[in-house]
Amino acid sequence: MIRTTELDALPVREAVAALLSALDAHGAAVLCAPPGTGKTTLVPLVLAGLVGGGERRRVVVAEPRRIAARAAARRMAWLLGEPVGESVGFTVRGERTVGPRTTVEVVTTGVLLQRLQRDQELTGVDVVVLDECHERHLDADTVAAFLLDVRATLRPELRLVAASATTDTAGWARLLGDVPVVEAAGVAYPVETVWAPPTRPVRPPGGISARSAGGGMRVDPAQLTHVASVVRRALVERSGDVLCFLPGVGELARVAGRLDGVDAELLQVHGRAPAPVQEAVLTRAAHRRVILATSVAESSLTVPGVRVVVDSGLAREPRVDHARGLGTLVTVRASRAAGRQRAGRAGREAPGTVYRCWSEAEDGRLPAYPSPEIRLADLAAFALQAACWGDPDASGLALPDPPPAGAMAAAREVLTAVGAVDGAGRPTPRGLRMARMGLHPRLARALLDGAAALGARPAAQLVALLSEEPPREYGDDLATAWRAARSGGDAYAGRWRAETRRLERAVGDAAPASRASNADGARAPGRSPGSLPDDAAAGLVAALAFPERVAKAKGAGAFLMASGTGAELGEGSRLRSAPWLAVAVADRAPHSASARVRLAAVLDEDSARTAAAHLLTSGEEVRWENGDVVARAVERLGAIELVARPLRDPDPGSVRDALLDGLRTEGLDLLRWSPDARALRARLGFLHRTLGGAWPRVSDDGALLERADDWLEPELSRARRRADLARIDAGQALNRLLPWAGGEAARLDELAPERIEVPSGSRIRVDYTAEHGQPVLAVKLQELFGLAETPRVAGVPVLVHLLSPAGRPAAVTADLASFWQGGYRAVRAELRGRYPRHPWPEDPASAEPTRHTNARLRR
């Protein structure tokens, strides 16, 4: 029996007529309705004609999360007075409850994506509702783009509704073809905001977790302690259930531990929570509850009894480290839009309160909306979906944000490596099969090739472990975790068994190696399918999924992954003695060169070569290493050196390149620089700065090395090692850079003389080494008597350092005439008593220049 009273009470009813008119006129519309208005429950029922008496239509509602899909279907079925599976059903990964009379089907966006790949026309479907599109999940953006393509080319009559709980609707309206935005004013109960920042500073959110799927990032324990204290405060100050938002499953458990002893039932809700827990959260209780939740509770769900929200202000976003081949998650500050969504949970049923664990001043600095996942995430799965859709570079898809070019290029590399696409980016038959498995392409590759090597069941079991990381108490050894899951009776083991059954059906009985479509094959050498022990089987499957993470031991629990990143095991791990590892999950702290292994399996070299065959390279390596040229024939697995032997006759061109690398690394001092050679370089540098033109730039090593062909040949081509460089006369080589062709080289001694003759007859060396200053002439003062004008080189007056008889600077001037008239008197007064044996005439202009003492002069 339809619950008419409850349906009539839903605020979105006032917007239904406008929505139907918009769909009749445009075929698509954006529905903006606050949380709790009934957009997820009433609107699909009206569109399907199940309430309101309209025309019967088949409606598919896409939700971003499994928990929301199940809850929405149950709520709609309850409103109709029916069990789930009658008029309203749902399909999520591994679970389907629909019947022959089902008119409204709630699915996850991932399920709808798979369905579109199998049937682009969505045969039999009349309306698609994309719920919570403001969350900008990658699957939801992709589904929207595919549906717009379907409407434009195959089924213009297919109706499309983008439903959002925020006011960020203008972009979606443009994307759907400038369609109307229908707004529903909710009956939102007032929610009081209490600002509750920590009393002491806490470290900002951060830390990076590199992994295959999911995981915990570092949050300052002091922050979690503060959140727990705010929950305790809320229990005292307010009535009703408390809903506390935290970034991840690990934080839920840690805050739950800090709330031990509170007078309320503690529940933890997240996407992987057991079904009974999820149902308990969504069922009204007679006792008081504290519900610790991740972002799954932000939207789509009404949690009955909640009057208080405690918001940690933290969220999780994906990142990709393409250089290391590691997917990552980071803890970030939640956006203001997410904060509004979370606060709204407190005002669904009555006036409520939100305690925000940050200051009001900080709130204004938060991002307005969450970052679109397409800008941040690993795009391998998206790229495969786009390729299977017929648009390998996704350039023709109407996406809210285009995929970053670098991320798409990295995704193409992954897809090529696993055999999912060809050289042009088109999907292979293997790739088409992988796209329909509901797995990341890496895991689909591990399932297909692992089944060929081990049989379908063990491969499915191991891939199920990799697709949802096992609890930390299972340990860091994948084989041990596999045994624990097989014998376990906990909630994780139950979900693992269900996913194993799904994967086993997806792959079929692919035990014979001939069933695998991978050209390089994954069958372990010399073994029949299914005959590998647990350790070896776990290592092979993990390596097939993450070939860049196969790792070779370096000693003391340290390993080098094929990606070039170091990996370290914790103390006490039984894996520390393994010669090879297949790393499945690893945490890498910011600015750390090495990753910390969280989950891995023992591997052997043969399996590493098989799984990472595309990373195998062999050839001659000639490089500058440890201060000299090293020439070897090397076989590598990515960054891991497998075999190396010395080369007796390396390629001369490669040797030359290595020597140039050495000169770049250690500098031109590897050559033989005599004093005359250094002086010549300084003189040329001065002329380049002063006159430019044909005079070469030689002052920095980089400029000289750019012209190595012009001045270091043929000596460089004849060199074979460091010692040969030390025999190259740098001065003689530099002469090749002089501007001989135009004749300017002949004027070198005229323009930048090596020495200048002073009045005493001495020939004094000019110092040109001051990089940006004047040439320097350091000469004893008495040798310049009678010289009125400062000497010049290339038109530039030299900087004269006037020395005492002991050779110490007495004065510095670039204007000798002024010095003789003024500064000389002060120098004479200071020094003639100290050096009485040397001449100190009152009139230096008329005195005889000399480099001798008075006694020598008298003789």
C-alpha positions in Angstrom: 0.0 0.0 0.0 1.5 3.3 -1.1 2.4 5.6 1.8 0.7 8.7 0.5 1.1 10.8 3.6 4.9 10.3 3.5 5.1 11.0 -0.2 3.0 14.2 0.1 5.3 15.5 2.8 8.4 15.4 0.6 9.3 19.0 -0.3 10.5 18.2 -3.8 6.9 17.5 -4.8 6.5 21.2 -5.5 9.1 21.0 -8.2 7.9 17.9 -10.0 5.6 19.6 -12.4 8.4 22.0 -13.6 10.8 19.1 -13.9 8.3 17.1 -16.1 7.7 20.2 -18.3 11.5 20.7 -18.7 11.9 17.0 -19.7 9.0 17.3 -22.2 10.5 20.4 -23.8 14.3 19.5 -23.7 14.6 15.8 -22.9 17.0 16.7 -20.1 17.1 18.9 -17.0 19.1 19.7 -13.9 17.3 19.2 -10.6 18.8 21.1 -7.7 17.2 20.0 -4.4 18.7 20.3 -0.8 19.2 17.1 1.2 16.1 15.6 2.7 13.7 16.9 0.0 13.0 13.6 -1.6 14.8 14.1 -4.9 16.4 10.6 -4.7 13.1 8.8 -3.8 10.0 10.7 -5.0 11.4 12.0 -8.3 12.2 8.5 -9.8 8.8 7.2 -8.7 7.1 10.0 -10.5 9.2 9.7 -13.6 8.4 6.0 -13.7 4.6 6.6 -13.3 4.5 4.6 -10.1 3.0 7.6 -8.2 1.1 10.5 -9.6 -0.6 8.6 -12.4 1.8 9.4 -15.2 2.9 7.3 -18.1 4.8 4.1 -17.1 8.5 4.4 -17.9 11.6 2.4 -17.0 13.9 4.5 -14.9 17.5 3.9 -13.9 18.9 5.9 -11.0 22.7 6.0 -10.8 24.2 6.6 -7.3 27.9 7.1 -6.6 28.0 4.6 -3.7 26.7 1.1 -3.1 25.3 2.0 0.4 23.4 4.9 -1.2 22.0 2.7 -4.0 20.8 0.0 -1.6 19.3 2.6 0.8 17.5 4.6 -2.0 15.9 1.4 -3.4 14.7 0.3 0.1 13.3 3.7 0.8 11.4 3.8 -2.5 10.1 0.3 -2.0 8.9 1.2 1.5 7.1 4.3 0.2 5.3 2.0 -2.3 4.5 -0.5 0.4 6.5 -3.3 -1.4 9.6 -5.3 -0.8 12.7 -4.5 -2.8 12.8 -6.4 -6.0 9.2 -5.7 -7.0 8.6 -2.3 -8.6 11.9 -1.0 -7.3 15.1 -2.9 -7.3 18.9 -2.3 -7.1 22.1 -3.6 -8.7 25.5 -3.1 -7.2 28.7 -4.9 -7.7 28.2 -8.5 -6.6 24.5 -8.0 -5.6 21.4 -7.7 -7.7 17.8 -7.5 -6.4 15.4 -7.0 -9.3 12.3 -8.8 -10.6 10.2 -9.0 -13.8 8.0 -6.1 -12.6 10.9 -3.8 -11.7 10.3 -0.3 -13.1 12.9 1.7 -11.1 16.3 0.2 -10.8 18.9 1.9 -8.6 22.5 1.1 -9.7 26.0 2.4 -8.9 27.6 4.6 -11.6 30.1 1.8 -12.1 27.4 -0.7 -12.9 25.7 1.7 -15.3 29.1 2.2 -17.0 29.4 -1.5 -17.6 25.9 -1.7 -18.8 26.5 1.1 -21.3 29.5 -0.7 -22.7 27.4 -3.8 -23.3 24.4 -2.0 -24.6 25.0 1.5 -25.8 21.3 2.2 -26.5 20.3 1.1 -22.9 17.5 -0.9 -24.5 14.2 -0.6 -22.5 15.4 2.3 -20.4 13.4 5.6 -20.8 14.9 7.8 -18.1 18.3 8.0 -16.4 18.7 10.0 -13.2 22.3 10.8 -12.3 22.1 11.5 -8.6 24.6 13.5 -6.6 26.4 14.6 -9.7 27.9 17.5 -7.8 30.3 15.1 -6.1 32.3 14.9 -9.4 33.2 11.2 -9.2 35.0 10.0 -12.3 32.5 7.2 -13.0 29.6 9.7 -12.8 31.3 12.2 -15.1 32.0 9.3 -17.6 28.5 8.0 -17.5 27.2 11.5 -18.1 29.4 11.9 -21.1 28.4 8.5 -22.5 24.7 9.3 -22.0 25.0 12.6 -23.8 26.7 10.8 -26.7 23.8 8.2 -26.8 21.2 11.0 -26.8 23.0 12.8 -29.6 23.5 9.8 -31.9 21.4 6.8 -31.0 18.5 7.7 -28.7 17.4 11.3 -28.7 14.2 10.3 -26.8 16.2 9.1 -23.8 15.5 11.4 -20.9 18.3 12.5 -18.6 18.1 14.2 -15.2 21.2 15.4 -13.4 20.3 15.8 -9.7 22.5 17.8 -7.3 22.1 18.8 -3.7 24.3 22.0 -4.1 23.9 25.2 -6.1 26.7 24.3 -8.5 24.3 23.6 -11.3 25.1 26.1 -14.1 28.0 24.0 -15.4 25.8 20.9 -15.6 23.0 22.8 -17.4 25.5 23.9 -20.1 26.9 20.5 -20.4 23.5 18.9 -21.0 22.8 21.4 -23.8 21.7 24.6 -22.0 18.8 22.8 -20.3 16.6 24.3 -17.6 17.6 24.1 -13.9 14.6 23.1 -11.7 15.1 24.1 -8.1 13.2 22.6 -5.2 13.1 24.6 -2.0 13.6 22.2 0.9 12.0 22.4 4.3 15.3 22.6 5.9 15.3 22.8 9.7 17.7 25.4 11.1 21.1 24.1 12.0 23.1 26.0 14.6 26.9 26.2 13.9 29.3 25.8 16.8 32.9 26.5 15.9 35.1 24.1 17.9 38.8 24.5 16.8 41.5 22.7 18.7 42.9 24.6 21.6 46.4 23.6 20.7 48.0 23.6 17.2 47.8 20.3 15.2 49.7 19.3 12.2 47.9 19.9 9.0 46.4 16.9 7.2 48.8 15.2 4.9 50.8 12.0 4.2 50.6 10.0 1.1 49.5 6.4 0.8 50.6 4.7 -2.4 48.4 1.7 -3.0 46.2 -0.3 -5.3 42.9 0.6 -3.6 41.8 2.5 -0.5 43.9 3.0 2.7 44.7 5.3 5.6 46.6 8.5 5.4 48.3 10.3 8.3 46.1 12.5 10.4 47.6 14.1 13.5 46.6 11.9 16.5 46.0 15.2 18.4 43.4 16.1 15.8 41.5 12.8 16.3 41.7 13.2 20.1 40.2 16.6 19.6 37.4 15.3 17.4 36.6 12.7 20.0 36.4 15.3 22.7 34.0 17.4 20.6 31.8 14.3 20.3 31.8 13.9 24.1 31.0 17.6 24.4 28.1 17.3 21.9 26.6 14.3 23.8 26.5 16.5 27.0 25.3 19.7 25.4 22.7 18.4 22.9 20.2 15.7 22.5 19.7 13.2 19.7 22.1 11.0 17.8 25.5 12.3 16.8 26.9 11.8 13.3 30.7 12.4 13.1 32.4 12.8 9.7 36.0 11.5 9.4 38.2 11.0 6.3 38.7 7.2 6.3 38.1 3.8 7.9 41.3 4.0 9.9 40.2 7.3 11.5 36.8 5.8 12.3 38.5 3.0 14.3 40.9 5.4 16.1 38.2 7.8 17.2 36.0 4.9 18.2 38.8 3.8 20.5 38.9 7.3 22.1 35.2 7.2 22.7 35.3 4.0 24.7 32.9 4.2 27.6 30.5 6.9 26.3 26.8 6.3 27.1 25.7 5.6 23.5 26.0 2.9 20.9 29.0 3.3 18.6 28.5 2.5 14.9 31.0 2.9 12.1 29.6 3.3 8.6 31.7 3.3 5.4 31.4 1.8 2.0 32.8 -1.6 3.1 30.8 -1.8 6.3 28.8 -5.1 6.8 25.2 -4.9 5.5 23.8 -5.4 9.1 25.7 -2.3 10.2 24.6 -0.3 7.3 21.0 -1.3 7.9 21.3 -0.5 11.6 22.6 3.0 10.8 19.6 3.7 8.6 17.0 2.3 11.1 15.6 4.4 13.9 16.8 3.2 17.3 15.3 3.6 20.7 18.6 4.3 22.3 21.2 7.1 21.7 23.8 6.5 19.0 27.2 7.9 17.9 27.6 7.2 14.2 31.2 7.6 12.9 31.0 7.9 9.1 33.2 8.6 6.1 31.9 10.7 3.2 29.4 7.9 2.3 26.9 9.6 4.7 27.3 13.1 3.2 24.4 12.7 0.8 21.6 10.4 -0.5 21.0 9.0 3.0 18.8 10.2 5.8 20.1 8.8 9.0 17.1 8.9 11.4 17.5 10.3 14.8 20.5 12.5 14.0 20.3 16.0 15.6 24.0 16.7 15.9 26.8 16.6 13.4 30.5 16.7 14.4 32.6 17.5 11.3 36.4 16.9 11.4 36.7 19.0 8.3 38.9 16.4 6.6 38.4 14.4 3.3 40.3 12.1 1.1 41.3 12.8 -2.5 43.2 10.5 -5.0 46.5 11.4 -6.4 48.8 9.6 -8.9 52.5 9.3 -8.8 53.2 8.4 -12.4 57.0 8.4 -12.0 56.8 5.7 -9.3 53.9 3.8 -10.8 52.0 4.3 -7.5 48.4 5.4 -7.0 48.0 7.6 -4.0 45.5 9.2 -1.6 46.0 12.3 0.4 44.1 13.8 3.3 42.9 17.3 2.6 40.6 19.9 4.0 37.0 19.3 3.0 35.4 21.9 0.8 32.7 24.3 1.9 30.2 22.5 -0.3 31.0 19.2 1.6 30.7 21.1 4.9 27.2 22.3 3.9 26.2 18.7 3.0 27.5 17.3 6.2 25.8 20.0 8.3 22.6 19.3 6.5 22.4 15.9 8.1 21.6 17.5 11.4 18.5 19.3 10.1 16.8 16.5 8.2 14.1 15.8 10.7 14.3 18.7 13.3 16.4 21.6 14.3 20.0 20.5 14.8 23.5 21.6 15.5 26.8 21.2 13.7 30.1 21.3 15.6 32.9 22.2 13.2 36.4 21.3 14.3 38.0 24.4 12.9 37.6 28.2 13.3 35.2 30.5 11.5 38.2 32.4 10.0 39.6 29.2 8.5 36.2 28.4 6.9 36.5 31.3 4.5 39.8 29.9 3.2 38.5 26.5 2.3 37.9 25.5 -1.3 34.4 26.1 -2.5 33.8 22.7 -4.1 35.7 19.3 -4.1 38.2 18.8 -6.8 36.9 16.8 -9.7 38.3 13.3 -9.6 39.2 13.4 -13.2 41.9 16.0 -12.4 43.5 13.9 -9.7 43.0 10.2 -10.2 44.6 7.3 -12.0 42.9 7.4 -15.4 43.8 3.9 -16.7 40.2 2.6 -16.1 38.7 5.8 -17.6 41.0 5.6 -20.6 40.0 2.0 -21.2 36.3 2.9 -21.0 36.8 5.7 -23.4 38.7 3.5 -25.8 36.0 0.8 -25.7 33.5 3.6 -26.3 35.4 4.5 -29.5 37.1 7.6 -28.4 40.6 6.6 -27.2 41.8 10.2 -26.3 38.3 11.2 -24.9 38.5 14.3 -27.0 34.9 13.8 -28.3 33.3 13.2 -24.9 31.2 16.0 -23.3 33.0 15.9 -19.9 32.6 18.6 -17.3 36.4 18.8 -17.2 38.8 17.4 -19.8 41.3 14.7 -18.6 44.8 16.0 -18.1 47.1 15.1 -21.0 49.9 13.8 -18.8 47.6 11.5 -16.9 46.0 10.2 -20.1 49.5 9.5 -21.6 50.4 7.5 -18.4 47.1 5.6 -18.6 47.8 4.7 -22.3 51.2 3.3 -21.2 49.5 1.1 -18.6 46.9 -0.1 -21.0 49.5 -0.9 -23.7 51.6 -2.8 -21.1 48.6 -5.0 -20.0 47.6 -5.7 -23.6 44.3 -3.8 -23.4 44.9 -1.4 -26.3 46.9 -1.5 -29.5 49.4 1.1 -30.8 46.7 3.4 -31.9 44.9 3.3 -28.6 42.0 1.1 -29.9 40.8 -1.7 -27.5 42.0 -5.2 -28.2 39.6 -8.2 -27.8 41.4 -8.7 -24.5 40.8 -5.0 -23.6 37.1 -5.3 -24.3 36.9 -8.3 -22.0 38.9 -6.5 -19.3 36.6 -3.4 -19.5 33.6 -5.6 -18.6 35.0 -7.1 -15.5 34.3 -4.2 -13.2 38.0 -4.1 -12.2 40.9 -1.7 -12.7 42.8 -2.8 -15.8 45.8 -3.8 -13.7 43.6 -6.2 -11.7 41.8 -7.4 -14.8 45.2 -8.3 -16.3 46.1 -10.1 -13.1 42.8 -12.0 -13.2 43.1 -13.1 -16.8 46.8 -14.1 -16.8 46.7 -15.4 -13.2 43.8 -17.7 -14.2 45.9 -19.0 -17.1 48.8 -19.8 -14.7 46.9 -20.9 -11.6 43.3 -21.6 -12.5 40.3 -19.3 -12.2 39.5 -19.8 -8.5 42.9 -19.0 -6.9 43.4 -16.1 -9.3 40.0 -14.8 -8.4 40.7 -15.2 -4.7 43.9 -13.3 -4.9 42.5 -10.5 -7.1 39.6 -10.1 -4.7 42.2 -9.5 -1.9 44.0 -6.9 -4.1 40.7 -5.1 -5.0 39.8 -4.5 -1.4 42.9 -4.4 0.8 42.6 -6.9 3.7 42.5 -5.7 7.3 45.9 -4.8 8.8 45.6 -7.6 11.3 45.9 -10.0 8.4 49.6 -9.0 8.2 51.8 -7.7 5.4 52.2 -11.1 3.7 49.7 -11.5 0.9 49.9 -15.3 1.0 49.2 -15.3 4.8 46.3 -12.9 4.2 45.0 -15.3 1.6 45.0 -18.1 4.1 43.4 -15.9 6.7 40.6 -14.9 4.3 40.0 -18.6 3.3 39.5 -19.6 6.9 38.1 -16.4 8.3 34.6 -15.7 9.5 34.7 -11.9 9.8 32.9 -9.4 7.7 35.8 -8.9 5.4 36.1 -12.6 4.6 32.4 -12.6 3.8 32.8 -9.8 1.3 35.9 -11.4 -0.1 34.1 -14.7 -0.8 31.3 -12.8 -2.6 33.8 -10.9 -4.7 35.7 -14.1 -5.4 32.5 -15.7 -6.8 31.9 -12.7 -9.0 35.4 -12.7 -10.4 35.4 -16.4 -11.0 32.2 -16.1 -13.0 33.8 -13.1 -14.9 36.9 -15.0 -15.9 35.4 -18.4 -16.5 37.5 -21.5 -16.3 40.6 -20.0 -17.9 43.0 -22.6 -16.5 44.5 -23.7 -19.8 47.3 -21.3 -20.8 45.9 -21.2 -24.3 42.8 -19.3 -23.0 44.9 -16.3 -22.1 45.0 -13.6 -24.7 48.3 -12.1 -23.4 51.1 -12.5 -26.0 53.8 -12.9 -23.4 51.9 -15.4 -21.3 51.8 -15.6 -17.5 52.2 -19.3 -17.0 54.9 -20.2 -14.6 57.7 -22.0 -16.3 57.6 -25.8 -15.9 54.4 -25.9 -13.8 50.9 -26.8 -14.6 48.0 -24.5 -13.7 47.1 -24.5 -10.1 50.3 -26.3 -9.0 52.1 -23.3 -7.4 52.3 -23.1 -3.6 50.5 -20.2 -1.9 53.6 -18.0 -1.7 54.5 -18.3 -5.3 50.9 -18.0 -6.5 50.4 -14.8 -4.5 53.6 -13.3 -5.7 52.8 -14.0 -9.4 49.3 -12.5 -9.2 50.5 -9.4 -7.3 53.3 -9.0 -9.8 50.9 -9.3 -12.7 48.8 -6.5 -11.2 51.7 -4.2 -10.3 54.7 -5.1 -12.5 56.4 -1.7 -11.7 56.5 -2.8 -8.1 58.4 -6.0 -8.4 61.3 -5.5 -6.1 64.7 -7.0 -5.6 66.4 -7.2 -2.2 69.2 -4.8 -1.4 69.7 -6.1 2.1 68.4 -5.4 5.7 64.8 -5.4 4.7 65.4 -2.8 1.9 64.4 -3.4 -1.8 64.5 -1.6 -5.1 61.3 -1.6 -7.2 61.3 -1.8 -10.9 59.9 1.7 -10.9 63.2 2.9 -9.4 61.7 3.7 -5.9 63.1 2.1 -2.8 60.8 0.0 -0.6 61.3 -1.0 3.0 59.7 -3.7 5.2 58.8 -3.2 8.8 60.9 -4.9 11.6 59.7 -8.4 12.2 58.2 -9.0 8.8 58.8 -12.6 7.5 59.3 -11.1 4.1 62.5 -9.3 5.0 64.6 -12.3 3.9 62.9 -12.7 0.5 65.2 -12.2 -2.5 62.4 -10.7 -4.5 59.0 -9.2 -3.6 55.8 -8.3 -5.4 54.6 -5.2 -3.7 50.8 -4.7 -3.6 50.4 -1.9 -1.2 53.0 0.7 0.0 52.9 3.9 2.0 55.3 6.7 0.9 55.6 9.6 3.3 56.0 13.1 1.6 59.5 13.8 0.6 60.6 10.3 1.4 62.7 8.5 -1.2 61.5 5.0 -0.1 58.1 3.5 0.4 57.0 1.4 3.3 55.6 -1.9 2.3 52.2 -2.7 3.7 51.3 -5.8 1.7 53.5 -7.9 -0.5 54.3 -11.5 -1.5 57.5 -13.5 -2.0 58.5 -13.6 -5.7 61.2 -15.4 -7.7 63.1 -13.9 -10.6 61.4 -16.0 -13.2 58.0 -14.8 -12.2 59.2 -11.3 -12.0 60.5 -11.6 -15.6 57.2 -13.1 -16.7 55.0 -10.5 -15.0 57.0 -7.5 -15.9 58.2 -8.7 -19.4 57.4 -5.3 -20.9 60.0 -3.7 -18.6 62.8 -6.1 -19.6 65.6 -4.4 -21.5 69.1 -5.4 -22.5 71.9 -3.7 -24.3 75.1 -1.8 -23.8 75.3 0.8 -21.1 78.1 3.4 -21.3 77.9 6.0 -18.6 79.8 8.2 -16.3 79.6 6.6 -12.9 81.6 7.0 -9.7 84.0 9.4 -11.3 84.9 7.5 -14.5 83.4 5.8 -17.7 81.8 2.5 -17.0 80.9 0.4 -20.0 78.8 -2.8 -19.5 76.4 -5.1 -21.2 73.4 -5.0 -18.9 70.0 -6.7 -18.7 67.5 -4.8 -16.6 64.0 -5.2 -15.3 63.0 -1.5 -15.2 65.4 0.0 -12.7 66.6 -3.4 -11.4 69.9 -4.7 -12.7 69.7 -8.4 -13.4 72.9 -9.2 -15.3 76.0 -7.1 -16.1 79.4 -7.8 -17.7 82.2 -5.4 -18.7 82.4 -4.3 -22.4 85.8 -4.5 -24.0 85.1 -2.4 -27.0 82.3 0.0 -26.3 80.8 2.3 -28.9 83.0 5.3 -29.3 80.1 7.7 -29.6 78.6 6.4 -26.3 82.0 6.8 -24.6 82.2 10.4 -25.9 78.7 11.0 -24.5 79.7 9.5 -21.1 82.8 11.7 -21.0 80.7 14.8 -21.7 78.3 13.7 -18.9 81.4 13.5 -16.6 82.4 17.0 -17.6 78.9 18.3 -16.9 78.8 16.5 -13.6 82.3 17.3 -12.2 83.2 20.3 -14.3 85.9 21.3 -16.8 88.6 20.9 -14.1 88.8 17.3 -15.3 90.9 18.8 -18.2 94.5 20.0 -17.8 94.4 23.7 -17.0 97.8 25.3 -16.9 98.0 28.9 -15.5 98.3 30.2 -19.1 95.1 28.2 -20.1 93.2 29.8 -17.2 94.5 33.2 -18.1 93.4 32.7 -21.7 89.9 31.7 -20.6 89.7 34.8 -18.4 90.9 37.1 -21.3 88.3 35.6 -23.7 85.6 36.0 -21.1 86.5 39.6 -20.7 86.3 40.3 -24.4 83.0 38.5 -24.7 81.5 40.7 -21.9 83.1 43.9 -23.3 83.0 43.5 -27.1 80.6 40.5 -27.7 80.4 39.9 -31.4 82.6 37.1 -32.5 84.3 36.7 -29.1 83.0 33.4 -27.6 81.2 33.0 -24.3 83.6 30.9 -22.2 83.0 32.0 -18.6 80.8 29.1 -17.6 81.2 25.4 -18.1 77.7 24.9 -19.6 78.4 27.4 -22.4 81.7 25.7 -23.2 80.2 22.2 -23.1 77.5 23.3 -25.6 80.3 23.9 -28.0 82.3 20.8 -27.2 82.4 19.9 -30.9 84.1 23.2 -31.7 87.0 23.1 -29.3 87.4 19.7 -27.6 87.7 17.7 -30.8 89.5 15.5 -31.8 91.0 15.0 -28.3 87.6 14.1 -26.8 86.8 11.5 -29.4 90.1 9.8 -28.7 89.6 9.8 -25.0 88.3 6.6 -23.3 88.4 7.3 -19.6 88.9 10.0 -16.9 92.7 9.8 -17.2 92.5 10.7 -20.9 90.6 13.9 -20.0 93.4 14.9 -17.7 95.8 14.8 -20.6 93.8 17.3 -22.8 95.5 20.7 -22.8 92.5 23.0 -22.2 94.5 26.1 -23.3 95.4 24.6 -26.6 91.8 23.5 -27.1 90.5 26.9 -26.3 92.5 28.5 -29.1 90.1 26.8 -31.5 87.3 29.1 -30.3 89.1 32.3 -31.2 87.4 34.2 -34.0 90.0 33.2 -36.7 87.6 33.5 -39.6 87.0 37.3 -39.3 90.6 38.1 -38.4 89.7 39.3 -34.8 91.8 36.5 -33.3 95.0 38.3 -34.4 94.0 41.3 -32.2 93.8 39.2 -29.0 97.1 40.6 -27.5 96.2 44.1 -28.6 92.6 44.0 -27.1 93.3 42.0 -24.0 97.1 41.8 -23.5 98.4 39.2 -21.1 100.8 41.8 -19.7 101.1 45.6 -19.6 104.5 47.4 -19.6 104.6 50.0 -16.8 106.9 53.1 -16.6 109.5 51.1 -14.6 109.9 48.8 -17.5 108.3 45.8 -15.8 105.7 43.8 -17.7 102.9 43.2 -15.3 100.3 40.4 -15.8 96.7 41.7 -16.0 94.1 39.8 -14.0 90.9 39.3 -16.0 89.3 36.8 -13.6 86.8 39.3 -12.1 83.7 38.0 -13.8 81.7 41.2 -13.9 84.4 43.7 -13.0 87.4 45.5 -14.5 90.7 43.9 -15.4 93.1 44.3 -12.5 96.7 45.5 -12.7 98.5 44.9 -9.4 101.8 46.8 -9.3 104.1 48.4 -6.8 103.3 52.1 -6.5 106.9 53.3 -7.2 106.8 51.6 -10.6 104.1 54.0 -11.8 105.7 57.3 -11.0 105.2 59.7 -13.8 102.2 57.8 -15.3 99.3 60.2 -15.4 96.7 58.2 -17.3 95.2 54.9 -16.3 96.1 52.1 -18.7 93.2 50.7 -20.8 92.4 47.4 -22.4 89.8 47.1 -25.1 88.8 50.7 -24.1 88.2 49.8 -20.5 90.4 51.4 -17.8 92.1 48.8 -15.7 91.6 48.8 -11.9 95.0 49.6 -10.5 95.9 47.9 -7.2 98.8 50.0 -5.9 101.1 47.8 -3.8 103.4 48.7 -1.0 107.1 47.7 -1.2 106.0 44.5 0.6 103.5 43.7 -2.1 100.4 44.5 0.0 97.6 46.7 -1.4 98.1 50.3 -0.4 95.4 51.8 -2.6 93.0 50.9 -5.4 92.1 53.3 -8.2 90.8 53.5 -11.8 91.9 57.2 -12.0 95.6 57.6 -11.5 95.6 61.3 -12.2 93.2 61.9 -9.3 95.2 59.5 -7.1 98.5 61.4 -7.6 96.8 64.7 -6.8 95.0 63.5 -3.7 95.2 60.0 -2.4 99.0 59.7 -2.8 99.7 62.1 0.0 97.8 60.0 2.6 99.5 56.8 1.4 103.0 58.5 1.5 102.4 59.8 5.0 101.4 56.3 6.2 104.0 54.2 4.5 107.3 56.2 4.1 108.1 55.8 7.8 107.5 52.1 7.5 109.5 51.7 4.2 112.3 54.4 4.5 114.6 52.6 2.0 112.1 53.2 -0.8 111.5 56.5 -2.6 108.4 58.6 -1.6 108.8 61.8 -3.6 106.6 64.7 -2.9 105.9 65.0 -6.6 105.3 61.5 -8.0 104.4 63.0 -11.5 108.0 64.1 -12.0 109.8 61.3 -10.1 111.6 58.5 -11.8 109.7 55.2 -11.8 111.6 52.3 -10.2 111.2 48.9 -8.8 114.4 49.3 -6.6 115.3 50.8 -3.2 117.0 54.2 -2.7 120.3 52.5 -2.3 120.1 50.9 -5.7 119.0 54.2 -7.2 122.0 56.0 -5.8 124.3 53.3 -7.3 
